[in-house]
Amino acid sequence: MRVVFLGTGTSSGVPMIGCDCDVCRSTDPRDKRTRPSVYLELDDDFRVLVDTTPDLRAQALRQDIRRLDAILFTHAHADHVMGLDEVRRFNVINKAPVPVFADERTLAELSRTFAYAFDANAPKGGGVPDLRLWRIGGTFLLGRQEVTPVPVVHGPWRILGFRLGRFAYLTDCSGVPESSVALLGGLHTLVLDALRRKPHPTHFTLDQAVAMARRIGAEQTYFTHIAHDLGHAETCAALPAGMALAYDGLTLMVS
């Protein structure tokens, strides 16, 4: 499986509007963070996008993404869904609708926020995204790849992470229930929320993320959903072995 990090920033992105902190003014390209998403090229060439951020168009152009076979949604917050309209370009390229997989609450929010896309009278053919909604009720297949939903805590909300083979993606979380930790044994690569050093009501701090990563025990952990509090080089230099901040454009091969 090939994993491409399209975005690794928090909901405001980095640099933040109107901020002159050291990270926002950094010349290190790894400190430029768009909203969080990954693109997966599965072993059978099935192409999967996790979340559609407001930066999706720029992310797809930067990584030269030309095909999309399915979308997985973690939840319906704006930084994870507001690029959904950009999917209509993939409809034109692929000449096919795109299936969307999410939990029941997220599907309802998508149907409300993007009601025009699900209007039976709306013309297809480039004007609106052509989508097929599928409710996640348990483990399912994308192509030949088994996908396991992993429930996580995001402040007062219960949202989804995903495990595909020995790869797991858990963005936007402040807790991982015991039942979900049990789904994460034997990972090669874990991607985990690590917002900043100071406590936050809906996200792991860096220290909390490191502790959870140790508990899950993946061979390699990358942290995502990163605010402007954490400079890439300085933070990575202080992290334990087998852990690092992800960055936009980072590409991995997961066995």
N, C-alpha and C positions, 0 to 999 in steps of 0.2 A: 504494500500500500504506500502510495506517495501522499504526504501531507504537506499542504502549502498554507502557511499562516497569512491570510489576507489582511487581518487587522488584529492588533494586540492591545489596543488602548481602552480606556474607560469611556463612559458615555459622552464625555466632553471632548475626547480626543486629546492628543498631545502633538504640537503645542496647543495650549488652551488659548481661546480668544482673550486678548488684552493682558496676557501674563508675560512677565519678564524674568521669571525664575531661571536658574541655571539650566534646568532640563528643557524648558520651553525654548531657550535660546541656544541649546546645544547644536553643535555642527555634526555630531555623531548621527548618521542616518538611522541607527537603531533606536534613537530616542524620538523618532517621528512615528507616532502611533495612531492609526485610524481605528475605527470602531471594530469590536471583536468578532472574528469569523475565521473558519478554516474551510479549505477546499480539498476534497479527498478524491484521489484517483485509485479506485479499488483494483485488486489483482485481475479482475475480469474486464477491466477498462470502463467500468461503471463510474460515472462522475457525480459526486455528491457535494452539495454546498450546505454548510451548517450556519443557519441564520442569514438574513439579507439586510446588511447594515445600510445606513444612509450613505455610506461611502462605496457601495457595491460597484457602481459604474467605474470609478477610478481604480478600485482594486482589481476588477476584471481586466481593465486595460493594462495596468501595470504588470500583471502576471500572464497576460495574453490568454485568458480563459475564453474558449470558443464553444464549449459544450457543457450542457447541464442536464443530467438525467433524473435528479431528484433533489429535494430540499428537505432538510431536517430542521425543525425549530425547537430551540430550548425553551423559549417563552416569548411573550408578546410585548416586552418593553421596547420603547421607540428605537433604542440603539441596536436592536436585534431584528427589527422588522421593516423599518421605514424605507428600505431600498427594494421592497418587493416589486414595485412597478417596473424596475429595470429588467425583470425576468422576461418581459415581453420581447426583448431583443433575442433571447435564446429561443423563444417560440419561433421567431422568424428564421433564425439560423438552422434550427433542428427540425422545423416544420412539424412540430408536435407539442401537445400540452406538457406541462411539467407537473409531476406529482409532488404534493406537499404532505409531509408527515409531522404531526404534532399532537399534543394531548388535547382533550376536549375543550378546555378553557382557552387555550391558545388558538384553536381553530375558530372558536366563537369570536374572539377578539379580531382575528384576521378578517373574518367575514363582515364584521361591523366596520372596521377601519378602512377596508378596501372594498366596500359594498359594490362599487361600480364594476369591479372585476368579476363579480358573481351574479350580476344582473343578467338574466336569461335573454334579455333583449339587446344587450350590448354587443356590438359587432366585434368579431375576432379578426385577426389578421394584422396585428401590429398596434392597434389603438389601445388595447388593454391587455394585461397579462392573461394567458390561458392556463389555468391551474386546475388540478384535481386534488381535492382534499381527502386525506386519509387519517382517521383517528388512531393514535397509538394506544394499544391495549395490552401490550406485552412485547416479547421478542418477535422480530419479523425479519424478512429477507429483503435486501436490496441487491439485485442481481443474484450472485451466489454467496454474498456476504451476510452473515447473521448480524443483526443490530439489536443490542440490548439497551433499552432505556434505563437510565440510572437516576432515580429521584434524588434531588438535593434540596437543601434549605437555602432560600434567598431572602433573608429577613423574614417577613410574615408570609412569604409566598412559597409554594412548593412547585419547583420547576424540574426540567429534565436535563441531565447530561446523557452522553451516549458512549457505549463501548462497542467497538468493531474489532474483533480479533484481539490482538494484544495492545490496542490503542484505545485510550479513553479521553474524552473531552468534557471537562466539568468547569464551565465558565459561570460567573455570577453565582457564587455560593458563599454562605456564611456557616454552613454545616453540612456534613455528610452523615446520614443516619447509619446505624450499625448494619441494617439490612442492605444498604447500598455499598458499604465497605466490603461486604461479603461478595458482591458482584465484581469486585475489582482485583481479585487475586491473579498473580502471574502476568501482570502487565509488563510490556517492554517500554511503552511510552505513555505517560500521564500528562495531560494538560490541565492546569488547575488555576483557579482565580487567586490572585494576590494583588490587591488594590494598592496598598500603601503601608507605611509603618504604623500610623495612628489607627486606633480602633474605628470601625465603621459598622453601622447597624445591619447592613445587608451584604457585606463582602468580607472575606478573609483578609486579615492583615498579612504582611509578609511572614511574620513569625508563626502565625496560625497556619498558614499554607505550608510552611516547611514542616511543622509538626504533623499535619495531615498527610503530607507526602511521605514522611517517614513511616507513618502508620500503614498507608496503602502499600508501600514498598515496591513501586515500579523501578525498573532498571534506570530509567531516565525520566525526570520530571521537568516540564517547562511551565513557567508561570505566565499568565495572560491577564487581560482586563486591568492593565497597569496604569496608574495615574502619574501625574508629573512629579510626584514626590520621589520616584525611584529612577535615578540615572542608570543606564544600562551597564556600562563598564564597571562603575563603582559597586553597584549592587551585586553583579555576577561574581566579582572578585571575592566577596564575603560569603557567598552561598556555599553550603556543603557540596561535596563531590556528588555528581549525578543530578545536580539541580542547576537551572539557569533561567533567566528571563527569556521568553520568546521575543521575537521582533518581526515586524511586518516584512514579508517576503521570505522568511525562514522556510526552508524546504527539507523535509525529513523522509527517509525510507524506513518503514516499519515492517519487520519481517512478519 
